[in-house]
Amino acid sequence: MTNILEAIVNIANNPVVAIRNHYTGRNRANNVGEALEMFVKDAFANTIQEQDIQVKNT
């Protein structure tokens, strides 16, 4: 876990322009909200560019 300033730096260093496309693949009504939630979690965990789900979940 990290603090808010480190999360902001992670977002600045790893910009993801298409958050919904980066985090979801199916069309659902909640895709955008879910994608944003996952992006913020990844920003705090510094795993924005990580592709391995096991690493992200630990």
C-alpha distance matrix in Angstrom:
0.0 3.8 7.0 9.8 11.9 9.8 9.5 13.2 13.9 12.5 14.8 17.6 17.5 17.4 19.7 20.5 23.7 24.5 21.3 23.4 25.1 22.0 20.3 23.4 26.8 28.8 30.3 29.2 29.3 25.6 24.6 23.6 21.5 19.8 19.3 17.8 15.3 14.3 14.3 11.9 9.4 10.1 9.8 6.2 5.8 8.8 11.1 13.7 16.5 15.8 18.7 18.2 17.1 16.5 13.9 12.1 12.3 11.0
3.8 0.0 3.8 6.8 8.3 6.3 6.8 10.3 10.9 10.2 12.7 15.0 15.2 15.8 18.0 19.4 22.5 23.8 20.9 23.5 25.3 22.2 21.0 24.3 27.9 30.0 31.3 30.3 30.2 26.5 25.4 23.9 21.9 20.7 19.8 17.8 15.9 15.3 14.3 11.6 10.3 10.6 8.9 5.5 6.7 8.3 11.6 13.5 16.5 16.5 19.8 20.0 19.3 19.1 16.2 14.3 15.3 14.2
7.0 3.8 0.0 3.8 5.6 5.5 6.4 8.9 10.2 10.7 12.6 14.5 15.5 16.6 18.3 19.9 22.6 24.2 21.5 24.1 26.3 23.5 22.4 25.7 29.3 31.3 32.2 31.1 30.4 26.8 26.0 24.0 21.9 21.3 20.6 17.9 16.3 16.5 15.1 11.9 11.7 12.5 10.0 7.1 9.6 10.8 14.2 15.4 18.6 19.2 22.5 23.0 22.3 22.4 19.6 17.4 18.4 17.7
9.8 6.8 3.8 0.0 3.8 5.5 5.0 6.2 8.7 9.8 10.6 12.4 14.2 15.2 16.2 17.9 20.2 21.9 19.3 22.1 24.5 22.1 21.2 24.4 28.1 29.9 30.5 29.3 28.4 24.9 24.1 21.7 19.7 19.8 18.8 15.8 14.8 15.5 13.6 10.3 11.2 12.2 9.2 7.4 10.8 11.6 14.7 15.0 18.3 19.6 22.8 23.8 23.0 23.8 21.1 18.5 19.7 19.6
11.9 8.3 5.6 3.8 0.0 3.8 5.4 5.1 6.3 8.7 9.9 10.6 12.3 14.2 15.4 17.8 20.1 22.4 20.3 23.5 25.5 23.0 22.7 26.2 29.7 31.8 32.4 31.7 30.9 27.5 26.3 23.8 22.2 22.4 20.9 17.9 17.4 17.8 15.3 12.5 13.8 13.9 10.3 9.3 12.3 11.9 15.4 15.4 18.3 20.0 23.5 24.8 24.6 25.4 22.4 20.1 21.8 21.5
9.8 6.3 5.5 5.5 3.8 0.0 3.8 5.4 5.0 6.2 8.7 9.8 10.4 12.1 14.1 16.5 19.3 21.5 19.3 22.6 24.2 21.3 21.1 24.6 28.1 30.5 31.5 31.0 30.7 27.3 25.7 23.5 22.2 21.7 20.0 17.5 16.9 16.5 14.1 11.7 12.3 11.6 8.3 7.3 9.5 8.6 12.2 12.7 15.4 16.8 20.4 21.6 21.7 22.3 19.1 17.1 19.1 18.6
9.5 6.8 6.4 5.0 5.4 3.8 0.0 3.8 5.4 5.0 6.3 8.6 9.8 10.4 11.9 13.7 16.4 18.3 15.9 19.0 20.8 18.0 17.6 21.1 24.6 26.9 27.8 27.2 26.9 23.5 21.9 19.7 18.4 18.0 16.2 13.7 13.2 12.9 10.4 8.0 9.0 8.6 4.9 4.8 7.8 7.2 10.4 10.2 13.4 15.0 18.3 19.7 19.4 20.5 17.6 15.1 17.1 17.3
13.2 10.3 8.9 6.2 5.1 5.4 3.8 0.0 3.8 5.4 5.1 6.2 8.6 9.9 10.5 12.8 15.0 17.4 15.6 18.9 20.8 18.4 18.6 22.0 25.4 27.7 28.2 27.8 27.2 24.1 22.4 19.8 18.8 19.0 17.0 14.1 14.5 14.6 11.5 9.5 11.7 11.1 7.3 8.4 11.4 10.2 12.9 11.8 14.7 17.0 20.2 22.1 22.0 23.5 20.7 18.1 20.4 20.9
13.9 10.9 10.2 8.7 6.3 5.0 5.4 3.8 0.0 3.8 5.4 5.0 6.0 8.5 10.1 13.1 15.6 18.4 17.0 20.6 21.8 19.1 19.7 23.4 26.6 29.2 30.1 30.1 29.8 26.7 24.7 22.2 21.6 21.5 19.1 16.7 17.2 16.6 13.4 12.0 13.6 12.1 8.5 9.7 11.7 9.5 12.4 11.6 13.7 16.2 19.6 21.6 22.2 23.5 20.3 18.3 20.9 21.1
12.5 10.2 10.7 9.8 8.7 6.2 5.0 5.4 3.8 0.0 3.8 5.5 5.1 6.0 8.4 10.8 13.9 16.2 14.5 18.0 19.0 16.0 16.5 20.2 23.4 26.2 27.4 27.5 27.6 24.5 22.2 20.1 19.7 19.1 16.5 14.6 15.0 13.7 10.6 9.9 11.0 8.8 5.7 7.7 9.0 6.2 8.7 7.8 10.0 12.4 15.8 17.8 18.4 19.8 16.8 14.7 17.6 17.9
14.8 12.7 12.6 10.6 9.9 8.7 6.3 5.1 5.4 3.8 0.0 3.8 5.5 5.2 5.7 8.0 10.6 13.1 11.6 15.2 16.5 13.9 14.7 18.3 21.4 24.0 24.8 25.0 24.9 22.0 19.7 17.2 17.1 17.0 14.2 12.0 13.2 12.5 8.8 8.5 10.9 9.1 6.0 9.0 10.9 8.7 10.2 8.0 10.4 13.3 16.2 18.7 19.0 21.0 18.4 15.8 18.7 19.7
17.6 15.0 14.5 12.4 10.6 9.8 8.6 6.2 5.0 5.5 3.8 0.0 3.8 5.6 5.8 9.3 11.3 14.4 13.9 17.6 18.6 16.2 17.6 21.1 24.0 26.8 27.4 27.8 27.6 25.0 22.6 19.9 20.1 20.3 17.4 15.2 16.8 16.2 12.4 12.2 14.6 12.7 9.6 12.3 14.1 11.4 13.1 10.9 12.4 15.7 18.6 21.4 22.1 24.2 21.3 19.1 22.2 23.0
17.5 15.2 15.5 14.2 12.3 10.4 9.8 8.6 6.0 5.1 5.5 3.8 0.0 3.8 6.2 9.7 12.3 15.3 14.8 18.6 18.8 16.0 17.7 21.3 24.0 27.1 28.2 28.9 29.2 26.6 23.9 21.6 22.0 21.6 18.5 16.9 18.3 16.9 13.3 13.7 15.3 12.6 10.0 12.7 13.5 10.2 11.6 9.7 10.3 13.5 16.6 19.3 20.7 22.5 19.5 17.8 21.2 21.7
17.4 15.8 16.6 15.2 14.2 12.1 10.4 9.9 8.5 6.0 5.2 5.6 3.8 0.0 3.8 6.4 9.6 12.1 11.6 15.2 15.2 12.3 14.1 17.7 20.2 23.4 24.7 25.6 26.1 23.6 20.6 18.7 19.4 18.7 15.4 14.4 15.9 14.1 10.6 11.9 13.5 10.5 8.8 12.2 12.6 9.3 9.5 6.8 7.2 10.8 13.4 16.5 17.7 20.0 17.3 15.5 18.9 20.0
19.7 18.0 18.3 16.2 15.4 14.1 11.9 10.5 10.1 8.4 5.7 5.8 6.2 3.8 0.0 3.8 6.1 9.2 9.3 13.0 13.2 11.1 13.2 16.5 19.0 22.0 22.7 23.7 24.0 21.7 18.8 16.5 17.6 17.5 14.0 12.8 15.2 14.0 10.3 11.9 14.3 11.9 10.2 13.8 14.9 12.2 12.2 8.7 9.5 13.1 15.1 18.5 19.3 22.0 19.8 17.5 20.8 22.4
20.5 19.4 19.9 17.9 17.8 16.5 13.7 12.8 13.1 10.8 8.0 9.3 9.7 6.4 3.8 0.0 3.8 5.7 5.8 9.4 9.5 7.5 9.9 13.0 15.3 18.2 19.0 20.1 20.7 18.6 15.4 13.4 15.0 14.8 11.1 10.6 13.4 12.0 8.7 11.3 13.6 11.4 10.8 14.6 15.3 13.2 12.2 8.4 9.0 12.4 13.6 17.0 17.6 20.7 19.0 16.5 19.6 21.7
23.7 22.5 22.6 20.2 20.1 19.3 16.4 15.0 15.6 13.9 10.6 11.3 12.3 9.6 6.1 3.8 0.0 3.8 5.9 8.9 9.0 8.6 11.3 13.6 15.5 18.0 18.2 19.5 19.7 18.2 15.1 12.7 14.9 15.5 11.9 11.4 14.8 14.1 11.1 13.5 16.3 14.6 13.9 17.6 18.8 16.8 15.9 12.1 12.7 15.9 16.6 20.2 20.5 23.9 22.5 19.9 22.8 25.1
24.5 23.8 24.2 21.9 22.4 21.5 18.3 17.4 18.4 16.2 13.1 14.4 15.3 12.1 9.2 5.7 3.8 0.0 3.8 5.6 5.4 6.1 8.8 10.3 11.9 14.3 14.5 16.0 16.6 15.4 12.0 10.1 13.0 13.2 9.7 10.3 13.7 12.9 10.7 13.8 16.2 14.7 15.0 18.6 19.4 17.9 16.3 12.6 13.1 15.8 15.7 19.1 19.1 22.7 21.9 19.2 21.8 24.6
21.3 20.9 21.5 19.3 20.3 19.3 15.9 15.6 17.0 14.5 11.6 13.9 14.8 11.6 9.3 5.8 5.9 3.8 0.0 3.8 5.5 5.0 6.2 8.3 11.0 13.3 13.6 14.4 14.9 13.0 9.7 7.8 9.9 9.8 6.1 6.7 10.0 9.2 7.2 10.4 12.6 11.6 12.2 15.5 16.4 15.5 13.9 10.5 11.9 14.1 14.2 17.2 16.6 20.1 19.4 16.4 18.6 21.5
23.4 23.5 24.1 22.1 23.5 22.6 19.0 18.9 20.6 18.0 15.2 17.6 18.6 15.2 13.0 9.4 8.9 5.6 3.8 0.0 3.8 5.5 5.5 5.7 8.0 9.8 9.8 10.8 11.6 10.1 6.5 5.5 8.6 8.3 5.2 7.4 10.4 9.8 9.3 12.5 14.2 13.7 15.0 18.0 18.7 18.3 16.2 13.2 14.4 15.9 15.3 17.9 16.9 20.5 20.5 17.4 19.2 22.5
25.1 25.3 26.3 24.5 25.5 24.2 20.8 20.8 21.8 19.0 16.5 18.6 18.8 15.2 13.2 9.5 9.0 5.4 5.5 3.8 0.0 3.8 5.6 5.6 6.5 9.2 10.2 12.2 13.9 13.0 9.2 9.1 12.2 11.4 8.3 10.8 13.5 12.0 11.4 15.0 16.3 15.1 16.6 19.8 19.9 19.0 16.5 13.4 13.6 15.1 13.8 16.7 16.3 20.1 20.2 17.6 19.7 23.0
22.0 22.2 23.5 22.1 23.0 21.3 18.0 18.4 19.1 16.0 13.9 16.2 16.0 12.3 11.1 7.5 8.6 6.1 5.0 5.5 3.8 0.0 3.8 6.1 8.0 11.3 13.0 14.6 16.2 14.5 10.8 10.7 12.9 11.4 7.9 10.1 12.3 10.0 9.0 12.8 13.8 11.9 13.6 16.9 16.6 15.5 12.8 9.8 9.9 11.3 10.4 13.5 13.3 17.1 16.8 14.3 16.8 19.8
20.3 21.0 22.4 21.2 22.7 21.1 17.6 18.6 19.7 16.5 14.7 17.6 17.7 14.1 13.2 9.9 11.3 8.8 6.2 5.5 5.6 3.8 0.0 3.8 7.0 9.8 11.7 12.5 14.2 12.0 8.6 9.1 10.6 8.3 5.3 8.4 9.7 7.2 7.6 11.3 11.6 10.5 12.9 15.6 15.2 15.0 12.3 9.9 10.9 11.4 10.3 12.6 11.4 15.1 15.3 12.4 14.2 17.6
23.4 24.3 25.7 24.4 26.2 24.6 21.1 22.0 23.4 20.2 18.3 21.1 21.3 17.7 16.5 13.0 13.6 10.3 8.3 5.7 5.6 6.1 3.8 0.0 3.7 6.0 8.1 9.3 11.6 10.1 6.6 8.5 10.5 8.2 6.5 10.2 11.4 9.6 10.8 14.2 14.5 13.9 16.5 18.9 18.6 18.7 15.8 13.7 14.4 14.6 12.8 14.7 13.1 16.8 17.7 15.0 16.2 19.8
26.8 27.9 29.3 28.1 29.7 28.1 24.6 25.4 26.6 23.4 21.4 24.0 24.0 20.2 19.0 15.3 15.5 11.9 11.0 8.0 6.5 8.0 7.0 3.7 0.0 3.8 6.8 9.2 12.3 11.9 8.6 11.0 13.5 11.5 10.1 13.7 15.1 13.3 14.5 17.9 18.1 17.4 19.9 22.5 21.9 21.8 18.7 16.6 16.6 16.7 14.2 16.0 14.8 18.5 19.8 17.6 18.7 22.4
28.8 30.0 31.3 29.9 31.8 30.5 26.9 27.7 29.2 26.2 24.0 26.8 27.1 23.4 22.0 18.2 18.0 14.3 13.3 9.8 9.2 11.3 9.8 6.0 3.8 0.0 3.8 6.2 9.7 10.1 7.7 10.9 13.2 11.5 11.2 14.8 15.9 14.9 16.5 19.6 19.9 19.7 22.3 24.6 24.2 24.6 21.6 19.6 20.1 20.0 17.6 19.0 17.2 20.7 22.4 20.0 20.5 24.3
30.3 31.3 32.2 30.5 32.4 31.5 27.8 28.2 30.1 27.4 24.8 27.4 28.2 24.7 22.7 19.0 18.2 14.5 13.6 9.8 10.2 13.0 11.7 8.1 6.8 3.8 0.0 3.8 6.9 8.5 6.7 9.7 12.2 11.6 11.7 14.8 16.3 16.1 17.5 20.3 21.1 21.4 23.5 25.9 26.0 26.4 23.8 21.5 22.3 22.7 20.6 22.2 20.4 23.9 25.3 22.7 23.2 27.0
29.2 30.3 31.1 29.3 31.7 31.0 27.2 27.8 30.1 27.5 25.0 27.8 28.9 25.6 23.7 20.1 19.5 16.0 14.4 10.8 12.2 14.6 12.5 9.3 9.2 6.2 3.8 0.0 3.8 5.4 5.4 8.6 10.2 9.8 11.1 13.8 14.8 15.2 17.1 19.4 20.1 21.0 23.2 25.1 25.5 26.4 24.0 22.0 23.4 23.6 21.9 23.2 20.8 24.0 25.5 22.6 22.6 26.4
29.3 30.2 30.4 28.4 30.9 30.7 26.9 27.2 29.8 27.6 24.9 27.6 29.2 26.1 24.0 20.7 19.7 16.6 14.9 11.6 13.9 16.2 14.2 11.6 12.3 9.7 6.9 3.8 0.0 3.8 5.7 7.7 8.7 9.6 11.4 13.2 14.3 15.6 17.3 19.1 20.2 21.6 23.3 25.1 26.0 27.0 25.1 23.0 24.9 25.4 24.1 25.5 23.1 26.2 27.4 24.1 24.1 27.8
25.6 26.5 26.8 24.9 27.5 27.3 23.5 24.1 26.7 24.5 22.0 25.0 26.6 23.6 21.7 18.6 18.2 15.4 13.0 10.1 13.0 14.5 12.0 10.1 11.9 10.1 8.5 5.4 3.8 0.0 3.8 5.7 5.5 6.0 8.4 10.1 10.6 12.1 14.1 15.6 16.5 18.2 19.9 21.5 22.4 23.7 22.0 20.1 22.3 22.7 21.8 23.0 20.4 23.4 24.4 21.0 20.9 24.4
24.6 25.4 26.0 24.1 26.3 25.7 21.9 22.4 24.7 22.2 19.7 22.6 23.9 20.6 18.8 15.4 15.1 12.0 9.7 6.5 9.2 10.8 8.6 6.6 8.6 7.7 6.7 5.4 5.7 3.8 0.0 3.8 5.6 5.2 5.9 8.5 9.8 10.4 11.9 14.2 15.3 16.2 18.0 20.1 20.8 21.5 19.5 17.3 19.1 19.7 18.7 20.3 18.1 21.4 22.2 18.9 19.4 23.0
23.6 23.9 24.0 21.7 23.8 23.5 19.7 19.8 22.2 20.1 17.2 19.9 21.6 18.7 16.5 13.4 12.7 10.1 7.8 5.5 9.1 10.7 9.1 8.5 11.0 10.9 9.7 8.6 7.7 5.7 3.8 0.0 3.8 5.5 5.1 6.1 8.6 10.0 10.4 12.3 14.3 15.2 16.3 18.6 19.9 20.4 18.9 16.3 18.5 19.7 19.3 21.3 19.4 22.7 22.9 19.4 20.3 23.7
21.5 21.9 21.9 19.7 22.2 22.2 18.4 18.8 21.6 19.7 17.1 20.1 22.0 19.4 17.6 15.0 14.9 13.0 9.9 8.6 12.2 12.9 10.6 10.5 13.5 13.2 12.2 10.2 8.7 5.5 5.6 3.8 0.0 3.8 5.4 5.2 6.2 8.7 9.9 10.7 12.4 14.2 15.3 16.9 18.4 19.6 18.5 16.5 19.2 20.1 20.1 21.6 19.3 22.2 22.4 18.7 19.1 22.3
19.8 20.7 21.3 19.8 22.4 21.7 18.0 19.0 21.5 19.1 17.0 20.3 21.6 18.7 17.5 14.8 15.5 13.2 9.8 8.3 11.4 11.4 8.3 8.2 11.5 11.5 11.6 9.8 9.6 6.0 5.2 5.5 3.8 0.0 3.8 5.4 5.1 6.2 8.6 10.0 10.6 12.3 14.2 15.6 16.5 17.8 16.2 14.6 17.2 17.5 17.2 18.4 15.8 18.6 19.1 15.5 15.7 19.1
19.3 19.8 20.6 18.8 20.9 20.0 16.2 17.0 19.1 16.5 14.2 17.4 18.5 15.4 14.0 11.1 11.9 9.7 6.1 5.2 8.3 7.9 5.3 6.5 10.1 11.2 11.7 11.1 11.4 8.4 5.9 5.1 5.4 3.8 0.0 3.8 5.4 5.2 6.1 8.7 9.9 10.4 12.2 14.4 15.2 15.8 14.0 11.8 14.1 14.9 14.7 16.5 14.7 17.9 17.9 14.4 15.5 18.7
17.8 17.8 17.9 15.8 17.9 17.5 13.7 14.1 16.7 14.6 12.0 15.2 16.9 14.4 12.8 10.6 11.4 10.3 6.7 7.4 10.8 10.1 8.4 10.2 13.7 14.8 14.8 13.8 13.2 10.1 8.5 6.1 5.2 5.4 3.8 0.0 3.8 5.5 5.0 6.2 8.6 9.8 10.4 12.5 14.2 14.8 14.0 11.7 14.6 15.9 16.6 18.5 16.8 19.7 19.1 15.4 16.6 19.4
15.3 15.9 16.3 14.8 17.4 16.9 13.2 14.5 17.2 15.0 13.2 16.8 18.3 15.9 15.2 13.4 14.8 13.7 10.0 10.4 13.5 12.3 9.7 11.4 15.1 15.9 16.3 14.8 14.3 10.6 9.8 8.6 6.2 5.1 5.4 3.8 0.0 3.8 5.4 5.3 6.3 8.6 9.9 10.9 12.4 14.0 13.3 12.0 15.3 15.8 16.6 17.8 15.5 17.9 17.4 13.6 14.1 16.9
14.3 15.3 16.5 15.5 17.8 16.5 12.9 14.6 16.6 13.7 12.5 16.2 16.9 14.1 14.0 12.0 14.1 12.9 9.2 9.8 12.0 10.0 7.2 9.6 13.3 14.9 16.1 15.2 15.6 12.1 10.4 10.0 8.7 6.2 5.2 5.5 3.8 0.0 3.8 5.5 5.0 6.1 8.5 10.0 10.4 11.7 10.2 9.1 12.1 12.2 12.9 14.0 11.8 14.4 13.9 10.2 11.1 14.1
14.3 14.3 15.1 13.6 15.3 14.1 10.4 11.5 13.4 10.6 8.8 12.4 13.3 10.6 10.3 8.7 11.1 10.7 7.2 9.3 11.4 9.0 7.6 10.8 14.5 16.5 17.5 17.1 17.3 14.1 11.9 10.4 9.9 8.6 6.1 5.0 5.4 3.8 0.0 3.8 5.4 5.1 6.1 8.8 9.8 10.0 9.0 6.9 10.2 11.4 12.8 14.7 13.4 16.1 14.9 11.3 13.2 15.7
11.9 11.6 11.9 10.3 12.5 11.7 8.0 9.5 12.0 9.9 8.5 12.2 13.7 11.9 11.9 11.3 13.5 13.8 10.4 12.5 15.0 12.8 11.3 14.2 17.9 19.6 20.3 19.4 19.1 15.6 14.2 12.3 10.7 10.0 8.7 6.2 5.3 5.5 3.8 0.0 3.8 5.4 4.9 6.4 8.6 9.6 10.0 8.8 12.6 13.6 15.6 17.0 15.6 17.6 16.0 12.4 13.8 15.7
9.4 10.3 11.7 11.2 13.8 12.3 9.0 11.7 13.6 11.0 10.9 14.6 15.3 13.5 14.3 13.6 16.3 16.2 12.6 14.2 16.3 13.8 11.6 14.5 18.1 19.9 21.1 20.1 20.2 16.5 15.3 14.3 12.4 10.6 9.9 8.6 6.3 5.0 5.4 3.8 0.0 3.8 5.4 5.3 6.2 8.4 8.4 8.7 12.3 12.3 14.2 14.8 13.0 14.5 13.0 9.4 10.3 12.1
10.1 10.6 12.5 12.2 13.9 11.6 8.6 11.1 12.1 8.8 9.1 12.7 12.6 10.5 11.9 11.4 14.6 14.7 11.6 13.7 15.1 11.9 10.5 13.9 17.4 19.7 21.4 21.0 21.6 18.2 16.2 15.2 14.2 12.3 10.4 9.8 8.6 6.1 5.1 5.4 3.8 0.0 3.8 5.4 4.9 5.6 4.8 5.0 8.6 8.7 11.1 12.2 11.2 12.9 10.9 7.6 9.8 11.4
9.8 8.9 10.0 9.2 10.3 8.3 4.9 7.3 8.5 5.7 6.0 9.6 10.0 8.8 10.2 10.8 13.9 15.0 12.2 15.0 16.6 13.6 12.9 16.5 19.9 22.3 23.5 23.2 23.3 19.9 18.0 16.3 15.3 14.2 12.2 10.4 9.9 8.5 6.1 4.9 5.4 3.8 0.0 3.8 5.5 5.0 6.5 6.0 9.6 10.9 13.8 15.3 14.8 16.4 13.9 11.0 13.3 14.3
6.2 5.5 7.1 7.4 9.3 7.3 4.8 8.4 9.7 7.7 9.0 12.3 12.7 12.2 13.8 14.6 17.6 18.6 15.5 18.0 19.8 16.9 15.6 18.9 22.5 24.6 25.9 25.1 25.1 21.5 20.1 18.6 16.9 15.6 14.4 12.5 10.9 10.0 8.8 6.4 5.3 5.4 3.8 0.0 3.8 5.6 7.9 9.0 12.4 12.9 15.9 16.5 15.6 16.4 13.9 11.1 12.6 12.9
5.8 6.7 9.6 10.8 12.3 9.5 7.8 11.4 11.7 9.0 10.9 14.1 13.5 12.6 14.9 15.3 18.8 19.4 16.4 18.7 19.9 16.6 15.2 18.6 21.9 24.2 26.0 25.5 26.0 22.4 20.8 19.9 18.4 16.5 15.2 14.2 12.4 10.4 9.8 8.6 6.2 4.9 5.5 3.8 0.0 3.8 5.5 8.0 10.8 10.3 13.3 13.4 12.7 13.1 10.3 7.9 9.7 9.5
8.8 8.3 10.8 11.6 11.9 8.6 7.2 10.2 9.5 6.2 8.7 11.4 10.2 9.3 12.2 13.2 16.8 17.9 15.5 18.3 19.0 15.5 15.0 18.7 21.8 24.6 26.4 26.4 27.0 23.7 21.5 20.4 19.6 17.8 15.8 14.8 14.0 11.7 10.0 9.6 8.4 5.6 5.0 5.6 3.8 0.0 3.8 5.9 8.2 8.5 12.1 13.0 13.4 14.1 10.9 9.1 11.9 11.8
11.1 11.6 14.2 14.7 15.4 12.2 10.4 12.9 12.4 8.7 10.2 13.1 11.6 9.5 12.2 12.2 15.9 16.3 13.9 16.2 16.5 12.8 12.3 15.8 18.7 21.6 23.8 24.0 25.1 22.0 19.5 18.9 18.5 16.2 14.0 14.0 13.3 10.2 9.0 10.0 8.4 4.8 6.5 7.9 5.5 3.8 0.0 3.8 5.6 5.0 8.4 9.4 9.9 11.2 8.2 6.3 9.7 10.5
13.7 13.5 15.4 15.0 15.4 12.7 10.2 11.8 11.6 7.8 8.0 10.9 9.7 6.8 8.7 8.4 12.1 12.6 10.5 13.2 13.4 9.8 9.9 13.7 16.6 19.6 21.5 22.0 23.0 20.1 17.3 16.3 16.5 14.6 11.8 11.7 12.0 9.1 6.9 8.8 8.7 5.0 6.0 9.0 8.0 5.9 3.8 0.0 3.8 5.6 8.4 10.7 11.3 13.5 11.2 8.9 12.3 13.8
16.5 16.5 18.6 18.3 18.3 15.4 13.4 14.7 13.7 10.0 10.4 12.4 10.3 7.2 9.5 9.0 12.7 13.1 11.9 14.4 13.6 9.9 10.9 14.4 16.6 20.1 22.3 23.4 24.9 22.3 19.1 18.5 19.2 17.2 14.1 14.6 15.3 12.1 10.2 12.6 12.3 8.6 9.6 12.4 10.8 8.2 5.6 3.8 0.0 3.8 6.4 9.4 11.1 13.5 11.2 9.9 13.7 15.0
15.8 16.5 19.2 19.6 20.0 16.8 15.0 17.0 16.2 12.4 13.3 15.7 13.5 10.8 13.1 12.4 15.9 15.8 14.1 15.9 15.1 11.3 11.4 14.6 16.7 20.0 22.7 23.6 25.4 22.7 19.7 19.7 20.1 17.5 14.9 15.9 15.8 12.2 11.4 13.6 12.3 8.7 10.9 12.9 10.3 8.5 5.0 5.6 3.8 0.0 3.8 5.8 7.9 9.8 7.5 7.0 10.7 11.9
18.7 19.8 22.5 22.8 23.5 20.4 18.3 20.2 19.6 15.8 16.2 18.6 16.6 13.4 15.1 13.6 16.6 15.7 14.2 15.3 13.8 10.4 10.3 12.8 14.2 17.6 20.6 21.9 24.1 21.8 18.7 19.3 20.1 17.2 14.7 16.6 16.6 12.9 12.8 15.6 14.2 11.1 13.8 15.9 13.3 12.1 8.4 8.4 6.4 3.8 0.0 3.8 6.3 9.0 8.2 8.0 11.1 13.0
18.2 20.0 23.0 23.8 24.8 21.6 19.7 22.1 21.6 17.8 18.7 21.4 19.3 16.5 18.5 17.0 20.2 19.1 17.2 17.9 16.7 13.5 12.6 14.7 16.0 19.0 22.2 23.2 25.5 23.0 20.3 21.3 21.6 18.4 16.5 18.5 17.8 14.0 14.7 17.0 14.8 12.2 15.3 16.5 13.4 13.0 9.4 10.7 9.4 5.8 3.8 0.0 3.8 5.5 5.5 6.5 8.9 10.5
17.1 19.3 22.3 23.0 24.6 21.7 19.4 22.0 22.2 18.4 19.0 22.1 20.7 17.7 19.3 17.6 20.5 19.1 16.6 16.9 16.3 13.3 11.4 13.1 14.8 17.2 20.4 20.8 23.1 20.4 18.1 19.4 19.3 15.8 14.7 16.8 15.5 11.8 13.4 15.6 13.0 11.2 14.8 15.6 12.7 13.4 9.9 11.3 11.1 7.9 6.3 3.8 0.0 3.8 5.4 5.0 6.1 8.8
16.5 19.1 22.4 23.8 25.4 22.3 20.5 23.5 23.5 19.8 21.0 24.2 22.5 20.0 22.0 20.7 23.9 22.7 20.1 20.5 20.1 17.1 15.1 16.8 18.5 20.7 23.9 24.0 26.2 23.4 21.4 22.7 22.2 18.6 17.9 19.7 17.9 14.4 16.1 17.6 14.5 12.9 16.4 16.4 13.1 14.1 11.2 13.5 13.5 9.8 9.0 5.5 3.8 0.0 3.8 5.4 5.2 6.4
13.9 16.2 19.6 21.1 22.4 19.1 17.6 20.7 20.3 16.8 18.4 21.3 19.5 17.3 19.8 19.0 22.5 21.9 19.4 20.5 20.2 16.8 15.3 17.7 19.8 22.4 25.3 25.5 27.4 24.4 22.2 22.9 22.4 19.1 17.9 19.1 17.4 13.9 14.9 16.0 13.0 10.9 13.9 13.9 10.3 10.9 8.2 11.2 11.2 7.5 8.2 5.5 5.4 3.8 0.0 3.8 5.5 5.4
12.1 14.3 17.4 18.5 20.1 17.1 15.1 18.1 18.3 14.7 15.8 19.1 17.8 15.5 17.5 16.5 19.9 19.2 16.4 17.4 17.6 14.3 12.4 15.0 17.6 20.0 22.7 22.6 24.1 21.0 18.9 19.4 18.7 15.5 14.4 15.4 13.6 10.2 11.3 12.4 9.4 7.6 11.0 11.1 7.9 9.1 6.3 8.9 9.9 7.0 8.0 6.5 5.0 5.4 3.8 0.0 3.8 5.6
12.3 15.3 18.4 19.7 21.8 19.1 17.1 20.4 20.9 17.6 18.7 22.2 21.2 18.9 20.8 19.6 22.8 21.8 18.6 19.2 19.7 16.8 14.2 16.2 18.7 20.5 23.2 22.6 24.1 20.9 19.4 20.3 19.1 15.7 15.5 16.6 14.1 11.1 13.2 13.8 10.3 9.8 13.3 12.6 9.7 11.9 9.7 12.3 13.7 10.7 11.1 8.9 6.1 5.2 5.5 3.8 0.0 3.8
11.0 14.2 17.7 19.6 21.5 18.6 17.3 20.9 21.1 17.9 19.7 23.0 21.7 20.0 22.4 21.7 25.1 24.6 21.5 22.5 23.0 19.8 17.6 19.8 22.4 24.3 27.0 26.4 27.8 24.4 23.0 23.7 22.3 19.1 18.7 19.4 16.9 14.1 15.7 15.7 12.1 11.4 14.3 12.9 9.5 11.8 10.5 13.8 15.0 11.9 13.0 10.5 8.8 6.4 5.4 5.6 3.8 0.0
